Amino acid sequence: MRKILFTLLSALVLSACHKDKAAPLQPVDIAVSLQLSADNSVSIPYKGAVVTLTNATNNNKYKDSISTDTNTVFFQKMIPGTYNVSVELKLSPEAYLAATGQKVAGSVIYTGTLTAAAVSPENNLKVDIKTGGGSDSWVIKQIYYAGSDTKDGALFRDQFFEIYNNSDHVLYADSLYFAQVEGVSTASSSLDLSKGYYLKATGQWDWSLSAGNTVANANTDYVYSSMIFRIPGNGSTYPVQPGKSLIIAQTAINHKVPFTDINGKEVGVRNPDLTVDLSKADFDVYMGNFPGTNPLASDLNTSTTHVTVIANPNRDLILDNLGREGLIIFKTTADIKSTWKLLQTPDNNPKDTRLYFQIPKAGAQIFDAVEMQPTDIAKHTPKRLPADLDAGFAYVPNGAYSSQAILRKTQNKVDGRIVLQDTNNSILDFVVIKADPSKNAFTSK
């Protein structure tokens, strides 16, 4: 009998120990405090700042705002884990004048982001916020990278993006460049950072180790691309009025109806509602006359004006439909092919013969930059755009082949002209819509 009791007691103790080990994680409190970044010397009120926490595991969002004259907001009883923190603070012209003594025409927006692990009973996170971007030049308004259904839609051949004149005067698109920015496309969680060609802090390529690199600040003063295109023109060929935009398509046809590809095969679409009509696009990319390229069968020689291809190892303008992408628009007076250095990725993979232009941030007038990431947070890749170009990223929640696009928010209206929000933080600047190439897609203020 004693043996039986001892056995039962032992089992109970072991069971209790097992339950303790399997006990759920205890909730934690998270305090988020805001501070101006080092390059801001003024003092501003933080009241009204909106702070959003996004759980990196399940994508759940928690939002609160600072309602007192402090710089801190508190989130209580949160699930321990890794959170992406984003902050947006809008100061009215009156509040900005009172704080800085400077007059402005519209609201001034401060933003900040942070990724942090919340694991202790109390977590105090500090987020630097700063003003960024501007509203007086070209911005990327819409990017449709996801494509449409693989069977019922148009796959990825209906991709496009939209460039917008966010200024109060006419801009000329002539010689405006756009480029797809190179970066590590492996999920950050899968990287082996012990390999010497990754930056340990970010997991991004360490371009300073690329064969042939001769500059000291290869990772901070430059971005890299093997896919660069230029809008043609003589300087005044393509005027764009204030508040108007341009559509650049992969192929400028109506993807809602059947077409005949370059091999003479008729290609249909089962559900036209899933895709878009790009027959009225302003420009498209045609690789059929680019040396050494075997273009996609869908790469038609349309009557739409083709952009000039500076470099492109792909068979058309192909945006990564998973979201591992970054776009920049810029102008430069440099002769790109003769003055900008070409480098391989620093892993010097013999199977990858592509070369990437080393684009100087100081030598190229970069008007706008937008980074995208995969829908699944576990598949996020190392950030490919530096924070001074885009502190965040955007994505479509339904992922690849979803017919969804990202659209830049409306900030305000000035004399009837819509001014789009550009804080250099795509987490805050974009919303998600069904792709719309009509040029009439805008959010409410």
N, C-alpha and C positions, 0 to 999 in steps of 0.2 A: 504493500500500500504506500509506504514511504517513497519507494522508487517511482510509483505512478505519480504521486503528488509532486515530487521533485522534477519529473519529466514535464508535467503540465506547467509548473512554475517557470521552468527554463524556456519552454515554448512561448509563454506569455511575454517574458522578458525580451526574447529574441524578436518576437512580433512587434513589441513596442519600439525596440531599437530600429527595426526596419521601417516602421511608420514614421519615426523621427527623421530618418534619412530621406524618406520620400515626401516629407511634408512640403506643402507649397511654399514658394517664396513669399516672404512678408512684404506688404506694400511699403513703398518709400515715398517720401515727400521731396519735391523738387522745387527749388527756388531759382528763378531766372532773373539775373540782374543785368541791366543794360549800362553800357559806358560808351562814350564817344571814342572812336579809334584815334590812334596817335596823331593822324594827320588833320584832325579837327581841333581847333584851339578855342572854339566858342563853347558857351554853356547853353543848353537847351532844356525845355521841360519835357519830361518823359511821359506825362499823363496822356492817355489815349493810345499808347503803343500797344499793338496787337501781337501777342506771342503765341505761336503755334508749335506744339510738340507732335511729332509723327513717330510712332513706334516703328522701328526698322524691321521688326519681325512680322507684324500683322498689318502694318500700314494704317492703323487706327490713329485718328487725329484728335488732339485736345487743344482747345483754344481759349484764351483768356486775355484780358487787357488790363493795363495799369490804370486804376481809377482814382488813385491818390497822388499826392505830390511826392512820390518816391520814385525809385528807378527799378523796383522789383515786383514781380508777380509770382504767386505761389500756386503750385499744383500739388494736391494732397492725395495720398493713397494711390500712387501710381504703381503699375506693374514694373518690377525691375527689368532693365534691359537697355538697349541702345536707342537713343532718340535723336532725330534730326530736329534741330531748333531753328525756327525762322522768325524774324522780327520785322514788323513794318510800322513805321511811325510817320504820320502825315502832319506836317505843320502848316497851318494856314499862312497866307502872306502876312497877316497881322502878327501872328505869333512869331514868325521867323524874323520880322522886322524888330519886334520887341527884344528878341533874344540876341540878334546879331547886328542890328543897326543897318541891315541891307534890305533894300526894296526888291521884291520879286513879283512877277506877273501872276504866277499860280502857286499852288501848294508845293512845298519842298518835302521830298520823301527820303527818310532815312531807313536803311535796311541792314540786316545782319543775319548770318547763319552760323550754326555750330553743330557738330556731331559729338555727342557725349554719352558715356555709359552711366546709368543711374543704378547703383548697386548698394550704396550705404543707406542707413536709415534716414539721413538727411543729406541732400545733394545741393550744393550751391554752384550754379553755373553762371559764368560771366560771358556775355555776348558783346562784341564790339559792333557798333553800328556806325554807318557813314552814309553820306549822300553819294550817289553814283549815277553814271550815265548822263543823259540829257534829253532834251526834246526839241532840238533845233537842227536836225539833219536826217540822214537816212536811218531807218530802223527796219529790222526784220519783223514783219507783222504776223505772218502765218507760215507754218511749216507742216506739210503733209508728208510725213516719212513712213507712216505705218502701212500704206497701201490698202487694197481691198481684198475681199475673200479670194482664196486661191482657186476655187472652183466656180463660184457664182459671180465674182467680181473681176477686177482687172489685174490681180496680183500686185506687182509693184510698178507697173509701167505707167500708172496714173499719178505718180508722185509729182509734187510741185512745191514751190514756196513763193511767198509774196513779200516784196520790198516796198516800203511806204515812205513818202516824203513827210516827215514829222515837223518840218519847219514852216515858217510863215512866208516863204518866198519860193520861186521856181528853182528846182534843182535839175541838173542834166545828168541822165544816167550814162552818158557816153563815158567809156573807159572805167566804169565801175566794175570792180573785181568781186568775185565771190569764191570762197574756197572751203573745202571740207577738211577739218583739222584732224591730223593723225594723233592717235593715242593708243595705249594698251587696251585691247578689247576683251581680255580675259577678266572674269569676275575677280574683284579684289580679294574675296574669300578664298580663291583658289591659287593665288600667286605664291610663288616660292621667292620670298624677298631675300633669301640668302644668295641668290644669283646677283652678281655684281652690277648688272645693267639696269636694275630698277632703283628708283629713289626710295629709300626705306621709309621716309616720312609719308609718302603718298602712294607708292606703288606704280607711279608713272615712269616712262622711260627716262633714264639719265642720259640726256642727249650730249652731255659733256664728254661721254665715253665713245661717241660715234666716231668711226674712222674718218679722219679728215677734218674734224671739228677744230677750229682755231680760236674760238671766242671764249671769253671767261665766264659769261653768264648765259650759257646756252639754254638753261632750263627756266630762266625768269624773263629774259629780254626778247625771247623769240617764241613763235609757234611754228608748227611744221605741217606741210601738206604736199601731197602728190597729185591733188585734184584741184586745179585752179582754172577759172574761166573768167572771161572779160566780155562785157557788153560792148559792141562796136560803136562807131559814130565818130563824127568830126569835131565834137565838143559842144554842138548845139542841135544834134540830130534828134535826141530823145528827151524833150522837156517833160517834166512831171510837176504838175501844179501842187501847191500846198494841200495836204490832206488827201492826196491821190496816190495810187500804187501801181506796181508792175507785177505781172505774174511770169515766173520762169518755170517752164514745164520740162519734164523729162522728154515727152513727146507731145506736141501741140495738136492733138486730135480730139474728137468727141469719143471718149472711152465708153460711153453708154451704148454705142452702136457697133456692129461688126466692122472690121477693117481687114484689108489684105496686107500681110506682112511682106518683108523684102524678098521672101522666098516664094511668093505667090500663093501662100496659104491663107484662107479666110479664117479669121479669129473672131469668135463671138463672145457675148457676155450674157449670162443667164439672168442676172438681176441688175438691171441698169441703175436702180436706186442705190446700189452699194458703191458706185464709182462716180466720176465727175466728167463734165464736158470741158476740155482744155483747148477747144478749137479756137477760142478767142484769146489765148495766152499771148503775151507780148513777145516772148522769146522762148526758144527751146534749145536743147543740146543735140547736136547731130555729130556722130562719130564716124560716119561713112566715108568722110574725106580726110580723116586724121591718120597719118602714116602709121603702119604697123598694127592697126586695130581691126578686129573682126567684130563689127557691131552686132548688137542684139537684133533678132529678127523683127522686133517691134520698133526699132530705131528708124523711123520713116524720114525721108527727106521732104519735110513739109514745106509749105509756102511761107510759114512763119519765119521771122528773122532768127538765124542761128547765132548763138553766142560764139565767141572765139575761144577755142580750147587751147589753153596754155600747156596744161599737162593733165592727163587722166589715164591711169592704167586700166580703168574699167571699160566695159563695152557700151556704156551710156552714162548719163547722170544717174547714179544709183545711190540713194540715201539708205542708210542701214535701217531696215524696217523693224529691228528690235530696239532701236533707240541709242545705239552706241555711236553717237554722232555729235559733231560740233560744226557750226557754220559761222563764218565771218564774212563781212562785206567791207571793202576797203578801196582806197585809191592810192596810187603810187606813181611817181615819175620815173622810177627805176626801170631799167631794162632787165626784167626778172630773170630771163634765161642766161644773161651774161654776167649779172652782178650778184645774184643770190645763190649762195652755196647749196649744193645738193648733197644730202647725207643718207646713208642707210640707217635703219633703226639700230640702236646700240647693241642688240644681241648678235648683230652681224650674221643673221641666219642665211646660209648659202642658198636655201630654197626660196628666199624672198629677195628678188632682185630689184624691187621698187626703190626709187630714190625720192627723197622728200626735200622740198625747198625749205630753207631756213628763213622764215619770214620775220624780219625785224619789226618789233612793235613800234619802235621809234621811227623807222624808215618807211612804214606803211601807215597811212591815215586810216586806222580802223574805226569805222563808224559804229558798228554793232557786232556783237558776238552772242550766240545762243548755244548752250550745251543741252543735250538730251541724254537720258539714261533709260535702261530697260524698265519695264513696268514692275517686275519682280525685284524687290530690294536686294534679295540674296544674290542677284545677278548683276548688281551695279558694278561698274568698272571704275578704275582710278580716274579721277577728274582730269580731263584733257585740256580745259581752258583755265588759265590762271584767274584768281579771284578778281583782279582788277579789270578783267574783260567780262567775266560772268561769275558771280559769287555762288550761284546756285545751278539748277538744272530744271528742265521741264520733261514731262512724259505724258503719254496717253494711257489711261487706266485699263483699257481693254486690249492693249498690246498690238502685236503685229497683225496685219490684214484686217483691222477693225474699222476702217473708213474714218478714223478719228484723226484730227489735227490739233495742233496747239495754236492759240490765237492770243496776240498781245492785248492786254486790257486797255480800255479807255481811261485816261486820267482826267480830262476835262474837255470843255469846248471853249474856244476863243473866237468870238465873232462868227460862230457857226462852223468853224473848222475843228475837227476832232483831233485832239492831241493824245497820242498814245503814251502809256506809262513805260518809262525806261529807267529802271533803278540799277541796272547791271546785276540783277538777281532774278534769274528766270523762274525760281520757285514762286516768286511773288508777282512777276510780270505777266504770266500767261494763264489762260484758262483752256479748257478742252471743248472742241466743237466737232460736229460732223464736217469733214472737209468741204470748204466752200470757196471756189475760185471766182465768184462773182465780183469781188472787190468791195462788196457791201456788207461784209461780216464785221460787226463791231459789238463790243460788250456795252452794257449800260454803264454809266459813270459809277 
